Amino acid sequence: MEFKKALVNARHHFVFIGGLVTALIVAFTIETRDYGQVLGNITFEVSEPIPLRENRILTEQEYLWAKTAWQYFDNNYQDNTGLVNSVDGYPSTTMWDTASYLMGLISAEKLNVVSHAEFTLRMEKVLNTLARIPLIEGQLPNKAYNTQTLEMVDYANQPVPKGIGWSAIDIGRILVPFNILIWQYPEFNKPVNNVLNHWNVTEMIDKGYLYGSRPAVKGDGFELVQEGRIGYEEYASKALSLMGRDVFNAMKYIDYLDLVEIDGVEIPTDKRDPAKYHAHNYVVSESYILDSLEFGADSISKIFAFRVYKAQENRYERTGILTAVSEDNVDEAPYFVYNTVFSDGKEWNAISDQGDDASHLKTLSTKAAFGWYALYDTPYTSLLIEDAQALSSKEKGWYSGRYESDGRINKAITANTNGIVLESLAYVQDGTLLSVGVK
């Protein structure tokens, strides 16, 4: 009885000790985290100054580079629809590649590569087309269209009357030029609204996440699949956020973030297992370059972009191989390769969209070289642009890159490469492309 009485008398001491232990556990947890967490997202400290390039007027050489990029869009323009081929001479396009064309057109107008009259004529025509294209189940654009007939097609440009599904990431990207038009070119507000009234963007958002569609595994119709991995997911959701859509979960980095050290740099990767989710987790330059060029990046993606860049610079210093990796068309089978800093558990992995090894097709990517050059003023970006400036044809535009294995030029020529070259040069001159209220 005496022992029990002593315990009761000492209960406030036990409460105090319990509280102290809890506080120590909380403090230890906070001190040992790699990053802070704020409102469901994260914060990072900058480990070194980011050498951002200051805006300036283009040099004569850079202006000629912009004109070369525009040559691609002149060559591949379809006058009857206002669309542009995604690959030189190949009459097909996706929403991602059409976005590249619209961003190229906006950039060319800002750089006076095209007149305002030509810009207006082209923009009116393509917006009118986008407001009447056939849609998946009447809801959203198909993943691919014939640029001459506007038929829904598969990736081999074969007609598929019901379509093959929509890509939320591609649609998110094309909403970027729509936002630029609304804020900086108000004369296009009505045509843009006509497009958005034709498309039902709400169908690709659920509980703050982005969903694409594909033919159902069982039965007719389509099924929804969560779409996007770290980098692309946050980028594609930003334009939707500007439209007042709830994409909070898609914009968060923390849920699936895993930091992996590549060439001395902790880079952001997506921890979702490709084998389980049937979606590869590519870490490439493009999503971070576009986020920076178009949105000016956020406090997290600004640091992630520099880390992804820095890993590539460090690989060059380790191997002597100029490195600027991204997803790109290539001029031989399988014709599209993801050259990555990291994917599917491997560093500097190069794979096809089916996940097959494509190490022999590693390339220096022209658009990545231009993008890093536009963003950062460093000796390494000077080396990149010096090498990349040879990768063009005045008659055709910018080639996709140069193969690492033997130095051959990768002669695939695309809307995406040439659009990003124009975006990069417009950024050098004017800074962030989607600046509200600033033309």
Disulfide bonds with the S-S distance in Angstrom:
none
